[in-house]
Amino acid sequence: MSRVAQRGGASAPNRAGDGEDICPVCKTSRYLNPNMRFLVNPECYHKMCESCVDRIFSQGPAQCPVAGCRRTLRKNKFRKQTFEDIQVEREVDIRRRVADVFNKREEDFDTLLDYNNYLNDVEDLTFNLIYKIDLEESEKKLESHRLDNEQSIIQNKALASQESQSAEMRKMLEQEQAKLRREAARREEEELRREREEGRQEVINKLASGDGDASQIARESHSIVLKKSSARRAALERQQQLASESNGATKTSFLIKGLKQKVEPEPEKPYDPFGSLSDARDFYVLQDDYDVDWLRSFKQDPRHNVGGYDFKEFYDRALCDAFSGLGVFVEDEMAGKELSSIAPDSATAAAHAVTEGNTNEAKIIAENVF
């Protein structure tokens, strides 16, 4: 009895493990086909062998063959299962799909509370999608957010891609620098060993020739070796300093991530070839025509109308001459000078006439600008 129980207890886990390696469609076991590969589809996450996938979905989309599942599946969506637990596989896919849409960063928010509330809302939505709570409403919320923030989603994806590329390049640069340092250390060690051998051989040759004292020869050889090693060490330090300076110059400045105030750029103004210069008058508005007695004869004279001449040019020039003195303060410009030496202009004469009582003459001068 004990042997039977032990045999049955030992075989029970094997049967349970073998049951996971049986295709639910064709009932083929991995025991009979060791090279069998199982594939899953993110639509329903039902596992089936690669032969069944090729047989059922090669002609086009078809309904899932697992009993009770009515999902329409496509062959290009099948992939190899990454995690052993299918629930973990599904949760990872859902979190990846949500993260692709809700990809705002911390610097996109003004306060830490807003950022934390955003993360809380994203986690609530992910939880509902994983456990199928208000699934339809959650899918609509996900799709509406994707449509409303499509431009910012693309920008954040591009920024994340740039950061990953820069991190990869920085990693490759560090690996290359470490390789160069190892090679430099190896070359230095070989050169040091070679110099020691040359120095030792030179001392032996001098001692064998019998020239000079042995202690003096040894001291001179030792001093030569020290000088060479110190020069080599100084050259290596200079190379390292130059390399660090060049790396510091090429390396981008460090990035401080955090909350900051976002300022939207102003819309670009239309191109102005005149540099915002305008011919609009400040003190008068040019009309189409002016009823002046002495101008009627000229308007009716064909000699003044031929050739495309326009009386508006005359009106504009006359009004410009009449109002060109407004806004000019002669006293401020001529401060410190003798105003008596300046000849009086027409405006001064008109003012003098008003003070003297000739109001009619001043009125004629001020009104008849033509």
FILUM-695983 format. One record per residue (C-alpha): residue in one letter; y, z, x. Coordinates in pm, whole numbers, plus 50000, padded with zeros to 5 digits. Example, Ala and Ser with C-alpha at 12.3 -4.5 7.8 and 13.67 -1.06 7.14 Angstrom:
<sites>
A495505078051230;S498945071451367;
</sites>
This chain:
<sites>
M500005000050000;S502385008750277;R501674976350459;V502264955850145;A505484974550077;Q506654969650432;R505754932650417;G507554928350086;G510584947950201;A510864927250518;S510624894050336;A513144902150063;P516284896750279;N514884863950408;R514454850450058;A517974860949967;G519364843950279;D517324812650218;G518644810349863;E522174804449998;D520944774350200;I519514755949898;C521494727449745;P522114735549375;V521864698349286;C518794684649465;K517224718849546;T516694708549909;S516394737750149;R517604740250505;Y514074751050594;L512814716250514;N515914698350651;P517494717650941;N520244691250984;M521504694850627;R525284700350595;F526924716850296;L530324705650169;V532754721249922;N535534706749708;P538774726749656;E538764717349287;C535844739949196;Y534434752849532;H530844744849434;K528704739249741;M526354709449765;C524674690150042;E526184659450208;S523434636750070;C524284646149712;V527984640349778;D527294605349911;R524894597549628;I527064609649339;F530664603149450;S530414571249659;Q531144549249356;G534294568349262;P535384600749091;A532634618348895;Q532054651048715;C530774680648914;P526944681348886;V526784719348880;A525884731948532;G528864744948336;C531504728648559;R533484700248401;R535854693048689;T536314657048805;L535764655149180;R536514629049445;K534614622949763;N537634624049994;K538354660049888;F535004673550009;R535104692050341;K533044715950547;Q533234752450450;T535154773450702;F534364808750588;E530994822150487;D532364837950169;I533504811149926;Q536034835049769;V537724839250105;E537744801450142;R539454797549805;E542014824749873;V542954809650209;D543484775550046;I545654790349771;R547774810050019;R548224778950231;R549314758849927;V551794785449816;A553164789450171;D553874752150189;V556174755049887;F557654790049932;N558574785650298;K562014801750310;R562844821850620;E564514855250675;E567744839250793;D568054821250457;F568974854050283;D572114874950301;T570464909150263;L567104923750354;L566574933949992;D566794897849877;Y564274887350139;N561844915050043;N562174906449674;Y561424870149758;L558264880349947;N557234902649657;D557624874049407;V555594850849629;E552794876349660;D552754881849282;L552434844549225;T549664841949485;F547794870949326;N547944854448983;L546644821549124;I543784838249311;Y542554859149019;K543494833348751;I546044854948571;D548434833448364;L547154803848560;E549034776948369;E552354795048388;S551884802148759;E551154765648830;K554274755248640;K556364780148836;L554984767049163;E555674730849069;S559184737948939;H560104756149259;R558814726649462;L560934701949265;D564084723449270;N563964731249642;E562484699349778;Q565204693750037;S565124729350175;I561304728450186;I561404697050400;Q564024712150631;N562064744450679;K558884724850750;A560704704451013;L562134736351166;A558704752651177;S557274721451339;Q560004721851605;E559354758551678;S555624752651716;Q556264723051947;S558704743052159;A556214771852179;E553484747752287;M555734732152549;R556734766752676;K553064776352701;M552234744552893;L555174750653127;E554034786253196;Q550514774053270;E551854747253506;Q554024772753686;A551074796453723;K548994767853867;L551754759254114;R552054795654220;R548304797854282;E548364765954489;A551384778454687;A549634811554757;R546494793254868;R548464770155098;E550344799755243;E547104818055312;E545564787655481;E548674782055689;L548734818555793;R545094817055894;R545674785156092;E548674800156273;R546674830756365;E543894809356503;E546374788456701;G548074819556838;R544774835256936;Q543654802857106;E546964800557290;V546614836257420;I543084829057535;N544234797757718;K547054816357893;L544774844757993;A542184820058121;S544774802158334;G545874835258492;D549614829058448;G551544861258384;D550654895958272;A548124899957987;S550204925757798;Q553314904157825;I551404873757696;A550074893957399;R553564906757307;E555064871957324;S552284857757107;H552704885856853;S556494880656834;I555994843056781;V553584849456494;L556034874156334;K558904849356356;K556844821656195;S555634844255914;S559164857155842;A560564821555835;R557784810355603;R558374840055372;A562124833155358;A561504796455274;L559084806554999;E561624830854851;R564284803554850;Q561924779854670;Q561094806154409;Q564774813854355;L565624776854308;A562694772654069;S563784802653861;E567374789853845;S566224755253734;N563944770553470;G566784792253347;A569034761753320;T566504740753133;K565214768352907;T566874770152569;S568814801452481;F566904828452304;L566924827751925;I567924858651729;K566164857551396;G567584877651115;L569914878350821;K573134858950846;Q575744845250614;K575134808950526;V578264787350508;E577804754250336;P579544725750523;E582424709050348;P581724674650203;E582714646950435;K586024631050343;P586314593350302;Y587414573750605;D591184570750638;P592244543650888;F595894555550883;G595104591450985;S596334607550659;L599714590350693;S601264580250361;D604214558750261;A604924580349954;R608534592049930;D609314628949902;F612724627949735;Y612534598749493;V610164577149289;L610534539649317;Q610844522348979;D610004486548894;D613574476748817;Y617114490948820;D619884479848582;V622844474048816;D625684451048717;W626344434249047;L622614427949101;R622094407648781;S623594376248931;F621344378349234;K618244383849019;Q619034352448818;D619854331549123;P616804309849219;R617814310449581;H616954347549597;N613674344449407;V612034316149596;G609784322749892;G608104352749732;Y611044376349778;D610684408549580;F613664429649485;K611474460849511;E611774458249886;F615544459749854;Y615314489249613;D613014507949847;R615174501750153;A618394511749971;L616884543949834;C615374552450171;D618774548250336;A620404569350066;F617964598550085;S617094597450453;G619574624850531;L617974650150295;G615934676850470;V617824672250796;F619854702950892;V622384691851145;E623774726651206;D620374739951313;E619764710351542;M623214711051693;A623384748751742;G625514758252038;K627434725452039;E630904717851923;L630604704051570;S634164691451581;S633204664151827;I630694649151583;A632044620851369;P631784628250995;D629294606550806;S629424594350449;A627884626350312;T630504647250491;A633224624850355;A631864628750004;A631774666450041;H635334666050176;A636414644949880;V634864669649638;T636664698549801;E639944679449781;G639454672749411;N638464635949420;T635384641749210;N635294606749063;E635224590049402;A632544614049524;K630484606849216;I630674569649282;I629604574049642;A626664596449545;E625344575949254;N625864539949360;V623184538749630;F622974500649613;
</sites>
